[in-house]
């Protein structure tokens, strides 16, 4: 069996195919949404590759990446007119899982005594970068939802993920014994 070529050339003029075959510009709101979800997943992969992640966090990263893949496919599919499709493999249980992780991490860090600046140890800094990409993906998804139906569950999931990444960044600093950077009022 001959291996297929990785490149097709079909996008050389600035458009691409959605799931289902519809052609859209590579700068479309829909493509921006699922492309940013893909970028976010890549940043989760970087966090996962960092040393000293606990098994529970690594497992959660894998669950998140699998959900993000499903969400990307969901966003890459133009819904039929007057339908309200839900994303495959995403449920309220996934949001509860993230909330439980947030609560556990929050219990392990001191109270915030100001606005936290991104940084500290390398893992914390990367978690903050990942958080900002998550927020951008959320904004792109909301922009798409103004043009076409997007399940509110997707928006809720991204909102929780950014909260999770914020507290994860804080916990990385605490475990590394690195003081958090806080905003200093001029």
C-alpha positions as CSV (number, residue, x, y, z in Angstrom):
1,X,0.0,0.0,0.0
2,X,1.4,3.4,-1.0
3,X,1.7,6.1,1.7
4,X,-0.5,9.1,1.0
5,X,1.1,12.5,0.6
6,X,0.9,14.8,3.6
7,X,0.3,17.8,1.3
8,X,-2.6,18.2,-1.1
9,X,-2.3,21.8,-2.4
10,X,-6.0,22.3,-2.1
11,X,-5.5,25.2,0.4
12,X,-2.9,27.0,-1.6
13,X,-5.4,29.8,-2.5
14,X,-6.4,30.6,1.1
15,X,-9.3,28.3,1.7
16,X,-9.9,24.9,3.2
17,X,-12.6,22.3,3.7
18,X,-14.7,21.9,6.8
19,X,-16.0,18.5,7.9
20,X,-18.7,17.8,5.3
21,X,-16.7,19.4,2.5
22,X,-17.8,23.0,2.6
23,X,-15.0,25.4,1.5
24,X,-14.3,28.4,3.7
25,X,-11.5,31.0,3.9
26,X,-8.6,30.1,6.2
27,X,-9.4,33.4,8.0
28,X,-13.1,32.5,8.6
29,X,-14.4,32.9,12.2
30,X,-15.1,29.1,12.3
31,X,-11.5,28.3,11.2
32,X,-10.1,30.8,13.7
33,X,-12.1,29.1,16.5
34,X,-11.0,25.5,15.9
35,X,-7.5,26.5,14.9
36,X,-7.1,28.3,18.2
37,X,-8.4,25.2,20.0
38,X,-5.7,23.2,18.2
39,X,-3.1,25.7,19.3
40,X,-4.4,25.5,22.9
41,X,-4.1,21.7,22.8
42,X,-0.5,22.0,21.7
43,X,0.2,24.2,24.7
44,X,-1.4,21.6,27.0
45,X,1.0,19.2,25.4
46,X,4.0,21.4,26.3
47,X,2.7,21.5,29.9
48,X,2.3,17.8,29.9
49,X,5.9,17.3,28.8
50,X,7.3,19.3,31.7
51,X,8.9,17.2,34.4
52,X,7.4,16.7,37.8
53,X,3.7,16.6,36.9
54,X,1.7,14.3,39.2
55,X,0.0,11.3,37.6
56,X,-3.4,12.9,38.3
57,X,-2.5,16.1,36.4
58,X,-1.0,14.2,33.5
59,X,-4.2,12.1,33.3
60,X,-6.3,15.3,33.3
61,X,-4.1,16.8,30.6
62,X,-4.8,13.8,28.4
63,X,-8.5,14.0,29.1
64,X,-8.5,17.7,28.2
65,X,-6.6,17.1,25.0
66,X,-9.1,14.4,24.0
67,X,-12.0,16.7,24.7
68,X,-10.3,19.5,22.7
69,X,-9.9,17.2,19.7
70,X,-13.6,16.5,19.9
71,X,-14.5,20.2,20.2
72,X,-12.2,21.0,17.3
73,X,-14.1,18.5,15.1
74,X,-17.4,19.9,16.4
75,X,-16.4,23.5,15.5
76,X,-15.1,22.4,12.1
77,X,-18.6,21.1,11.3
78,X,-21.1,23.6,10.0
79,X,-24.4,22.7,11.7
80,X,-27.5,22.2,9.6
81,X,-29.9,25.1,9.6
82,X,-32.1,25.4,12.7
83,X,-30.3,22.6,14.6
84,X,-28.5,22.8,17.9
85,X,-25.9,20.0,17.9
86,X,-24.0,19.1,21.0
87,X,-20.3,18.3,20.9
88,X,-19.4,14.6,21.0
89,X,-17.8,13.4,24.2
90,X,-18.2,16.6,26.3
91,X,-20.6,16.7,29.2
92,X,-21.3,18.4,32.5
93,X,-19.1,15.6,34.1
94,X,-16.1,17.1,32.3
95,X,-16.8,20.5,33.8
96,X,-17.2,18.9,37.2
97,X,-13.8,17.1,36.8
98,X,-12.1,20.5,36.1
99,X,-13.9,22.1,39.0
100,X,-12.7,19.3,41.3
101,X,-9.2,19.8,40.1
102,X,-9.5,23.6,40.7
103,X,-10.8,23.0,44.2
104,X,-8.0,20.6,45.1
105,X,-5.2,22.9,43.7
106,X,-6.8,25.9,45.3
107,X,-6.7,24.2,48.7
108,X,-2.9,23.7,48.3
109,X,-1.9,27.3,47.7
110,X,-2.0,30.4,50.0
111,X,-4.7,33.0,49.5
112,X,-4.0,35.6,46.9
113,X,-2.7,38.8,48.3
114,X,-2.9,40.8,45.1
115,X,-3.1,40.5,41.3
116,X,-0.8,37.6,40.2
117,X,1.5,38.4,37.3
118,X,2.4,35.6,34.9
119,X,5.8,34.1,35.7
120,X,7.7,32.5,38.5
121,X,9.1,29.0,37.8
122,X,9.2,27.7,34.2
123,X,6.1,25.5,34.6
124,X,4.1,28.4,36.1
125,X,5.1,30.7,33.2
126,X,4.1,28.0,30.7
127,X,0.8,27.5,32.5
128,X,0.1,31.2,32.2
129,X,0.9,31.2,28.5
130,X,-1.4,28.2,28.1
131,X,-4.1,30.0,30.0
132,X,-4.0,33.1,27.7
133,X,-4.3,30.9,24.6
134,X,-7.3,29.2,26.3
135,X,-8.9,32.6,26.8
136,X,-8.2,33.5,23.2
137,X,-9.8,30.2,22.1
138,X,-12.8,31.1,24.2
139,X,-13.1,34.5,22.6
140,X,-12.9,32.9,19.1
141,X,-15.6,30.4,20.1
142,X,-17.8,33.2,21.4
143,X,-17.3,35.1,18.2
144,X,-18.4,32.1,16.2
145,X,-21.4,31.6,18.4
146,X,-22.6,35.1,17.3
147,X,-22.8,33.7,13.7
148,X,-23.8,30.1,14.2
149,X,-25.0,27.8,17.0
150,X,-22.3,26.7,19.5
151,X,-23.2,24.7,22.5
152,X,-23.0,26.7,25.7
153,X,-21.3,23.7,27.2
154,X,-18.3,24.4,25.1
155,X,-18.0,28.0,26.4
156,X,-18.4,26.8,30.0
157,X,-15.7,24.2,29.5
158,X,-13.2,26.8,28.2
159,X,-14.1,29.2,31.0
160,X,-13.3,26.5,33.6
161,X,-10.1,25.4,31.8
162,X,-8.7,28.9,32.1
163,X,-9.5,29.0,35.8
164,X,-7.8,25.6,36.1
165,X,-4.7,26.8,34.4
166,X,-4.5,29.9,36.6
167,X,-4.6,27.8,39.8
168,X,-2.2,25.2,38.2
169,X,0.3,28.0,37.6
170,X,0.0,29.1,41.2
171,X,0.5,25.6,42.4
172,X,3.6,25.1,40.3
173,X,5.2,28.1,42.0
174,X,4.2,26.9,45.5
175,X,5.7,23.4,44.8
176,X,8.9,24.9,43.4
177,X,9.2,27.2,46.4
178,X,9.1,30.3,44.1
179,X,7.4,33.5,45.3
180,X,4.6,34.6,43.1
181,X,4.9,37.9,41.3
182,X,2.2,40.3,42.1
183,X,1.2,43.6,40.6
184,X,2.7,46.5,42.3
185,X,0.6,49.7,42.2
186,X,2.7,52.6,41.0
